[in-house]
Amino acid sequence: MKTLNALDWTALVLLIIGGINWGLIGFFGFDLVAAIFGTVAPFVYAIVGLAALYVAFLSPSLARKVQYRPHRAAQQPI
């Protein structure tokens, strides 16, 4: 079984950050990325967008990399 590589993890983390930022914008009208990065915020948004495209196009292969593995105790007969 393959594991997630550094690019996969980076893209997933960026998507989580982007999702949290959109939640803050939607619920509170607060843009955390703009508050932290100021004038370079559009660059950060572009990077998050590229991460979203990466995950969207590679999600079938990412799903194959992450497979459910039950706990060993669950596999042993009683």
N, C-alpha and C positions, 0 to 999 in steps of 0.2 A: 504494500500500500504506500502510495506517495504521501508526503506531508506538504503542508503549505510552505512556500518559499518566502523570502523576505519581501518580494514585490507583492505577493498575495496578501500578506499581513499588512503591509503599508497601505494597500488599496482599501482593505477592510477597515482599518483604523480611520483613514480619511473619510470613508463613507459614514462611519459612526459620528465623527466630529461634524460632518456636514449635516447629518440628520439632527443632531442635538442643536446645532446652530439654527436650522429651520424651525425646530420646535420653539426655541427661544424667541425667534422673530414672530412666529404665529401666536404664541400665548402672551408674550410680554412686549412685543415690539422692540426687542433688544437684539442687536446684531453683534454677537460676541467676537466674531472674526474681524469685523471692521473696527471694533473697540481695541482689539489686541494688535492688529497689523496695520491699521490706519490706511495710508495711501497705497500700500501693496496688497490690500485685501482682494482686489480683482485678480491678481496673480494666484492667490490662495484659492479663490473660487474656481479658477481655471484648472488648477491641480486637482481639486476635489471632483470637478467634472470629468477629467481624464480618468480618475480612479473609478468613477461610476461607469464609464464606457468600458474600461478594462474588466470590471466585474460583470457587467452585462453581457459582454461577448464571450467571456471565459467562464461564466457560471456553470455550464455543464461539466467542464473539466475540473472546476473547483469542487463541485458536488461529488465527483468521483474521488477526489483527494481526501475529502472529509467523510468518512464512513462511520456509522454507528457501530461501536464495539461494546457489547454488553459486558458487564462486570463478570469476572471469572466465576464467582460464586453462583451467578445466575445460570451459568452454562453447565454446572455440575448437577447430575441427577440427585434427587433427594433420597 
